[in-house]
């Protein structure tokens, strides 16, 4: 269970709940929007993937392994292969930018030299190069979300789960953050991007998975 990243080929993520209406596959390296009205199940779907909740029935396969059947002591190994970004950032505002990103690696007990190198690279990727010493509370909302994205990618996860990551940002910043996720996706990381913002989806040709009351209503591509 601890070797998710090393699994080659096969499916990226598959959620199967035949009688409940969920049967969807996200391929390795794909960028997918998940959308639907408030309460449709967007956040719940993502929470099931990172095992905040467990399913009553069915399977959730990640790199061929059933997340729904993992033992509790295997969940940390799962989460090492996931990057999670939330609408409210979930960063520690009185910490520095560096500290907020480094914590994801410190949990893994990585050597400090490697942590410094990986954090520096992640901050450069999100457009915050040289900002590691800045107090996070002094950053703009868009910059704080970039810190959260850097924390999510610094562990080099196979899958990014983005739960309404632009919900607290103005339209211009929302496009910037979406573009950032697309750039990350271009490196081979799978991205599952939950949003109710149709203006974002209308600008991109990514697959759109529509949910309502926990059921998949449609799976189509954007720009239509």
Secondary structure as UniProt FT lines:
FT   TURN            2..3
FT   TURN            5..6
FT   STRAND          13..17
FT   HELIX           18..20
FT   STRAND          22..26
FT   TURN            28..29
FT   STRAND          31..35
FT   TURN            38..39
FT   HELIX           42..49
FT   TURN            50..51
FT   STRAND          59..62
FT   TURN            63..64
FT   STRAND          65..66
FT   HELIX           67..69
FT   HELIX           72..74
FT   HELIX           75..79
FT   TURN            80..81
FT   STRAND          82..86
FT   TURN            87..88
FT   TURN            93..94
FT   HELIX           97..106
FT   TURN            107..109
FT   HELIX           112..125
FT   TURN            126..127
FT   TURN            129..130
FT   TURN            132..133
FT   HELIX           136..138
FT   HELIX           141..153
FT   TURN            154..155
FT   STRAND          159..163
FT   TURN            165..168
FT   HELIX           171..186
FT   TURN            187..188
FT   STRAND          190..194
FT   HELIX           198..202
FT   STRAND          207..212
FT   TURN            213..214
FT   STRAND          215..221
//
